[in-house]
Amino acid sequence: MVKPEVKRTVSEPHSWKRRWARERLDDPALVDGLSEDYKVFLDRCRTERECATYIAQALHDSGFIDLAEKDPPPPAPGQGFYLVNRGSEIAFGRVGRSPLTSGTNLVAFHMDSPRLDLKPIPLDGDVDTGLGLVRTHYYGGIKKYHWVNIPLTLRGTIEREDGRTIDVGPDGWTLIIPDLEPHLSHKVQDHRKLPEGITGEELVALGALGRGDEDCERQPVVLDMLRALNDRYGTTEEDLICSDLCLVPQYPPRDVGLERGMIGAYGQDDRVSAYSAMRAMLGSSDPERWALSIGFDKEEIGSEGATGARSFFLESFYYKLIEWTGSRGMRRDLNSVLSRTFCISSDVKAAVDPVFKGVHDIQNAARSGSGITITKYTGSGGKSDANDASAEMVFKLRSHLNSLKIAWQMQETGKVDEGGGGTVARFLSSRNMDVIDVGIPVFSMHSKFEVISKADLYMAFKAFSGFFTAFRP
C-alpha cells in the first residue's frame, strides 16, 4: 500500500545539515568531568582483560548482581546484572519494565586493541652484543613502523606451575624496540615500501644488557631476564609458555589541541565505546525495555574464539536471562527475544584527516567534532562482509537521536574501492536481530596514540543513555 504524499510547507528545510557537537552540549562542565574520568579508564585498561575487570568492578560497586553467583535474587525492574566470560568478555544490563520476551535494547562493542603479543618462548639473547631480547608477534591490523622507538610496557597474565594466576600490570618496566639510525639505513631499509619499513620479525624489544656468568649453558642475559621476572612474580620460563603477555604503549592519555578539546591515548578503538556504554548503563535506572550491553574480545583478528562475537556466549547470556525470569529457556524463547532486539554495534570510525582527504568521499565521511556516526553498511568494495541496516532501522535511530538533540552524521569508510572495514555487526545480525553501526570518529586508528573529540564522547554517552532508558523500536 502506497502512503499518501505529505506536502511540506515552503518554510520547512529540505536538506540535511551537519551539526557541530559543541553546539549541542548541555553543560561544558559535564563534558570535562566525563573526559577526565574517561582518561582514568583508558590508563587502567590497556588490555581486554583489564577492561573487563574494570567494568565488572564498577558494576559491582554500583549494586549490579553477578549472574555467575548461585541463586541470584529474582529480577526486579531497574536491577543491574553482569556476567564475565573467561576474563576477557563481559555482558551486563538492567531489568526493564516490559517483559524480556518483548525484546531488548543492546549496545555491543569490543575491548581488544592492536598490540604486540609476546611469542610463546619470548626471551632470547644475542651472542655478539650480549643484549637480552623480547620477541613479539603483532596482534591485529597495525602499521608496524608505528611501534618502534616508543616506550612500551608489559601487561597480561601468567599461569604459574602452582596454579596461581599472576596479573602483570603497571610494573615500572619500560621496553623499547629500536630502529636503525638514518646514518646506516640507506641500503638496508630506506628503499623498502612503507608497510615493510619494519617487518614482523624485526619487532624485537630490548630486554636487558649483557652480564652474568659466561660459563652458563644458555646466554647469561636470558637468565638475567628470567631472574628479574622470578623476583617480581615467582615465575619460570616454562610458566611464560602458559601466559597471555603483550607490549602496549606506556605513556598516559593526554588532552590534545591548543584548546584541549581532544583526547589522545592508546586503545580508544574500541574502548571509547566500552566506556560510553558502561557509563550510560551506570547512569540509567528504570528502562522501559531490558537494557543490555556486551563487550567482545578478538574483534581485531576476526571475532574468532570462545570470547569473540562468533562464539555462543551471547546466546548463553540470553538463555541465562530467560531462565532467570522463570522460563525454561527453550530455543524458541531465545529466537523470540533476539528477533525483537534492536542492537547498536558501537565501534570507532575513520575521521577525515585534512592531509589525506583524497581517500574519502567527503560528503559521506566522518568529521571529528560533528557527533556520533551512523553507518548504514560496513564492509568493503561491493559491501563484502557487510552488515546493511534497513531504511526502517535508520529511521528509528535517527528519530531517537533527534529527540535527544544528539549531533550525528552519516558515514562510510573511505571511497568505494579505497578500502573499508567491518565490525561485530554482521555476526550479531546473523542471530536475526536488527543491528546498526554507530561510532565515534577517530584520528590515527590502530596506531599507538589515537585521537577523539571530547564533545563526540559526550554525544555517545548521551545517545546510549537515552537508548538504554527509553528507546522503543
LINBEL-V785336 format. One record per residue. N is the residue number from 1. RES is the residue in three letters. SS is DSSP state (hx for helix, st for strand, lp for the rest). D_CENTER is the distance of its C-alpha to the mean C-alpha in whole Angstrom. Layout:
N;RES;SS;D_CENTER  N;RES;SS;D_CENTER
//
This chain:
1;MET;lp;43  2;VAL;lp;43  3;LYS;lp;42  4;PRO;lp;44  5;GLU;lp;43  6;VAL;lp;43  7;LYS;lp;44  8;ARG;lp;43  9;THR;lp;45  10;VAL;lp;45  11;SER;lp;43  12;GLU;lp;40  13;PRO;lp;37  14;HIS;lp;37  15;SER;lp;34  16;TRP;lp;30  17;LYS;lp;29  18;ARG;lp;26  19;ARG;lp;26  20;TRP;lp;24  21;ALA;hx;22  22;ARG;hx;24  23;GLU;hx;27  24;ARG;hx;26  25;LEU;lp;25  26;ASP;lp;26  27;ASP;lp;27  28;PRO;hx;26  29;ALA;hx;26  30;LEU;hx;23  31;VAL;hx;21  32;ASP;hx;22  33;GLY;hx;21  34;LEU;hx;18  35;SER;hx;17  36;GLU;hx;19  37;ASP;hx;17  38;TYR;hx;13  39;LYS;hx;15  40;VAL;hx;16  41;PHE;hx;12  42;LEU;hx;11  43;ASP;hx;14  44;ARG;hx;14  45;CYS;lp;10  46;ARG;lp;11  47;THR;lp;10  48;GLU;hx;8  49;ARG;hx;12  50;GLU;hx;12  51;CYS;hx;9  52;ALA;hx;11  53;THR;hx;14  54;TYR;hx;14  55;ILE;hx;13  56;ALA;hx;16  57;GLN;hx;18  58;ALA;hx;17  59;LEU;hx;18  60;HIS;hx;21  61;ASP;hx;23  62;SER;lp;23  63;GLY;lp;25  64;PHE;lp;22  65;ILE;st;24  66;ASP;st;22  67;LEU;lp;23  68;ALA;lp;24  69;GLU;lp;27  70;LYS;lp;30  71;ASP;lp;32  72;PRO;lp;29  73;PRO;lp;31  74;PRO;lp;32  75;PRO;lp;29  76;ALA;lp;30  77;PRO;lp;29  78;GLY;lp;26  79;GLN;lp;26  80;GLY;st;22  81;PHE;st;21  82;TYR;st;18  83;LEU;st;18  84;VAL;st;16  85;ASN;st;16  86;ARG;lp;17  87;GLY;lp;15  88;SER;lp;12  89;GLU;st;11  90;ILE;st;12  91;ALA;st;14  92;PHE;st;16  93;GLY;st;18  94;ARG;st;22  95;VAL;lp;25  96;GLY;lp;26  97;ARG;lp;30  98;SER;lp;30  99;PRO;lp;30  100;LEU;hx;27  101;THR;hx;29  102;SER;hx;29  103;GLY;lp;25  104;THR;st;22  105;ASN;st;19  106;LEU;st;16  107;VAL;st;12  108;ALA;st;10  109;PHE;st;6  110;HIS;st;4  111;MET;lp;4  112;ASP;lp;5  113;SER;lp;6  114;PRO;lp;10  115;ARG;st;12  116;LEU;st;16  117;ASP;st;17  118;LEU;st;21  119;LYS;st;23  120;PRO;st;25  121;ILE;st;28  122;PRO;st;26  123;LEU;st;29  124;ASP;st;32  125;GLY;st;35  126;ASP;lp;37  127;VAL;lp;40  128;ASP;lp;41  129;THR;lp;40  130;GLY;lp;39  131;LEU;lp;35  132;GLY;st;33  133;LEU;st;30  134;VAL;st;26  135;ARG;st;25  136;THR;st;22  137;HIS;st;20  138;TYR;st;17  139;TYR;st;14  140;GLY;lp;12  141;GLY;lp;14  142;ILE;lp;15  143;LYS;lp;18  144;LYS;hx;20  145;TYR;hx;22  146;HIS;hx;19  147;TRP;hx;19  148;VAL;lp;23  149;ASN;lp;25  150;ILE;lp;22  151;PRO;lp;22  152;LEU;st;20  153;THR;st;19  154;LEU;st;19  155;ARG;st;17  156;GLY;st;17  157;THR;st;19  158;ILE;st;23  159;GLU;st;25  160;ARG;lp;29  161;GLU;lp;32  162;ASP;lp;33  163;GLY;lp;30  164;ARG;lp;28  165;THR;st;24  166;ILE;st;24  167;ASP;st;21  168;VAL;st;20  169;GLY;lp;19  170;PRO;lp;20  171;ASP;lp;24  172;GLY;lp;25  173;TRP;lp;25  174;THR;lp;24  175;LEU;st;24  176;ILE;st;25  177;ILE;lp;25  178;PRO;lp;28  179;ASP;lp;29  180;LEU;lp;32  181;GLU;lp;34  182;PRO;lp;36  183;HIS;lp;39  184;LEU;lp;39  185;SER;lp;36  186;HIS;lp;38  187;LYS;lp;39  188;VAL;lp;37  189;GLN;lp;33  190;ASP;lp;34  191;HIS;lp;35  192;ARG;lp;32  193;LYS;lp;30  194;LEU;hx;27  195;PRO;hx;24  196;GLU;hx;26  197;GLY;lp;27  198;ILE;lp;26  199;THR;lp;25  200;GLY;hx;23  201;GLU;hx;26  202;GLU;hx;27  203;LEU;lp;24  204;VAL;st;26  205;ALA;st;25  206;LEU;st;29  207;GLY;st;29  208;ALA;st;32  209;LEU;lp;36  210;GLY;lp;39  211;ARG;lp;41  212;GLY;lp;43  213;ASP;lp;45  214;GLU;lp;46  215;ASP;lp;48  216;CYS;lp;45  217;GLU;lp;44  218;ARG;lp;40  219;GLN;lp;39  220;PRO;hx;40  221;VAL;hx;37  222;VAL;hx;35  223;LEU;hx;37  224;ASP;hx;36  225;MET;hx;32  226;LEU;hx;32  227;ARG;hx;35  228;ALA;hx;32  229;LEU;hx;29  230;ASN;hx;32  231;ASP;hx;33  232;ARG;hx;30  233;TYR;hx;29  234;GLY;lp;32  235;THR;lp;30  236;THR;lp;32  237;GLU;hx;31  238;GLU;hx;31  239;ASP;hx;29  240;LEU;hx;26  241;ILE;hx;26  242;CYS;lp;25  243;SER;st;22  244;ASP;st;18  245;LEU;st;18  246;CYS;st;16  247;LEU;st;17  248;VAL;st;15  249;PRO;st;16  250;GLN;lp;18  251;TYR;lp;19  252;PRO;lp;17  253;PRO;lp;16  254;ARG;st;18  255;ASP;st;20  256;VAL;st;21  257;GLY;lp;24  258;LEU;lp;27  259;GLU;lp;27  260;ARG;lp;23  261;GLY;lp;21  262;MET;st;18  263;ILE;st;16  264;GLY;st;15  265;ALA;st;13  266;TYR;lp;11  267;GLY;lp;7  268;GLN;hx;7  269;ASP;hx;5  270;ASP;hx;2  271;ARG;hx;4  272;VAL;hx;7  273;SER;hx;6  274;ALA;hx;6  275;TYR;hx;9  276;SER;hx;11  277;ALA;hx;11  278;MET;hx;12  279;ARG;hx;15  280;ALA;hx;16  281;MET;hx;17  282;LEU;hx;18  283;GLY;hx;20  284;SER;lp;22  285;SER;lp;25  286;ASP;lp;27  287;PRO;lp;25  288;GLU;lp;27  289;ARG;lp;25  290;TRP;st;23  291;ALA;st;20  292;LEU;st;17  293;SER;st;13  294;ILE;st;11  295;GLY;st;8  296;PHE;st;8  297;ASP;lp;8  298;LYS;lp;10  299;GLU;hx;8  300;GLU;hx;9  301;ILE;hx;12  302;GLY;lp;13  303;SER;lp;12  304;GLU;lp;15  305;GLY;lp;17  306;ALA;lp;17  307;THR;lp;13  308;GLY;lp;12  309;ALA;lp;13  310;ARG;lp;16  311;SER;lp;17  312;PHE;lp;20  313;PHE;hx;18  314;LEU;hx;17  315;GLU;hx;21  316;SER;hx;22  317;PHE;hx;20  318;TYR;hx;22  319;TYR;hx;25  320;LYS;hx;25  321;LEU;hx;25  322;ILE;hx;28  323;GLU;hx;30  324;TRP;hx;29  325;THR;lp;30  326;GLY;lp;34  327;SER;lp;33  328;ARG;lp;34  329;GLY;lp;30  330;MET;lp;32  331;ARG;hx;30  332;ARG;hx;32  333;ASP;hx;30  334;LEU;hx;27  335;ASN;hx;27  336;SER;hx;29  337;VAL;hx;26  338;LEU;hx;23  339;SER;hx;25  340;ARG;lp;26  341;THR;lp;22  342;PHE;st;20  343;CYS;st;16  344;ILE;st;14  345;SER;st;11  346;SER;st;9  347;ASP;lp;7  348;VAL;lp;8  349;LYS;st;12  350;ALA;st;14  351;ALA;st;17  352;VAL;lp;20  353;ASP;lp;21  354;PRO;hx;25  355;VAL;hx;26  356;PHE;hx;25  357;LYS;hx;25  358;GLY;hx;27  359;VAL;hx;24  360;HIS;lp;23  361;ASP;lp;25  362;ILE;hx;26  363;GLN;hx;27  364;ASN;hx;23  365;ALA;lp;21  366;ALA;st;19  367;ARG;lp;20  368;SER;lp;18  369;GLY;lp;20  370;SER;lp;21  371;GLY;lp;18  372;ILE;st;16  373;THR;st;16  374;ILE;st;17  375;THR;st;17  376;LYS;lp;20  377;TYR;st;19  378;THR;lp;17  379;GLY;st;18  380;SER;st;21  381;GLY;lp;24  382;GLY;lp;26  383;LYS;lp;23  384;SER;st;22  385;ASP;lp;20  386;ALA;lp;19  387;ASN;lp;18  388;ASP;st;21  389;ALA;lp;21  390;SER;lp;25  391;ALA;hx;27  392;GLU;hx;27  393;MET;hx;24  394;VAL;hx;23  395;PHE;hx;26  396;LYS;hx;25  397;LEU;hx;22  398;ARG;hx;24  399;SER;hx;26  400;HIS;hx;24  401;LEU;hx;22  402;ASN;hx;26  403;SER;hx;27  404;LEU;lp;25  405;LYS;lp;26  406;ILE;lp;22  407;ALA;lp;22  408;TRP;st;20  409;GLN;st;21  410;MET;st;21  411;GLN;lp;19  412;GLU;lp;19  413;THR;lp;18  414;GLY;lp;21  415;LYS;lp;24  416;VAL;lp;25  417;ASP;lp;26  418;GLU;lp;24  419;GLY;lp;21  420;GLY;st;18  421;GLY;st;15  422;GLY;lp;13  423;THR;lp;11  424;VAL;lp;11  425;ALA;hx;14  426;ARG;hx;16  427;PHE;hx;16  428;LEU;hx;16  429;SER;hx;19  430;SER;lp;21  431;ARG;lp;21  432;ASN;lp;23  433;MET;lp;21  434;ASP;st;21  435;VAL;st;18  436;ILE;st;17  437;ASP;st;14  438;VAL;st;13  439;GLY;st;11  440;ILE;lp;11  441;PRO;st;13  442;VAL;st;12  443;PHE;st;15  444;SER;lp;15  445;MET;lp;11  446;HIS;lp;11  447;SER;lp;13  448;LYS;lp;14  449;PHE;lp;14  450;GLU;st;12  451;VAL;st;14  452;ILE;st;14  453;SER;st;16  454;LYS;hx;17  455;ALA;hx;19  456;ASP;hx;16  457;LEU;hx;14  458;TYR;hx;17  459;MET;hx;17  460;ALA;hx;14  461;PHE;hx;15  462;LYS;hx;18  463;ALA;hx;18  464;PHE;hx;16  465;SER;hx;18  466;GLY;hx;21  467;PHE;hx;19  468;PHE;hx;19  469;THR;hx;23  470;ALA;hx;25  471;PHE;lp;24  472;ARG;lp;26  473;PRO;lp;26
//
